[in-house]
Amino acid sequence: MQQLIDHVHKAARRYSVLDFGVLKICLFAIGLWTGIKYARPLRSELGLVQATALTSFIYILYTTFRKMCNARREI
């Protein structure tokens, strides 16, 4: 487990400004998703928030795994 955490940290150190921006959007969208779930007037926008959260989450996962694999090749 510690090796996995170390690999993820190494991959995160290689994030670009764009990657960190997408991560922030992902976390913000997840927060909105949670908040909108309990606010009836904003439920019509829930689909957009969910799509934003899931898309950015998938992008961050892809970027992290890609950078982890590239770091292993360099070793």
Buried (B, 14 or more C-beta within 10 A) or exposed (E): EEEEEEBBEBBBEBBEEEBEEBBEBBBBBBEBBEEBEEEEEEEEEBEEBBEBBBBBBEBBEEBBEEBBEEBEEEE
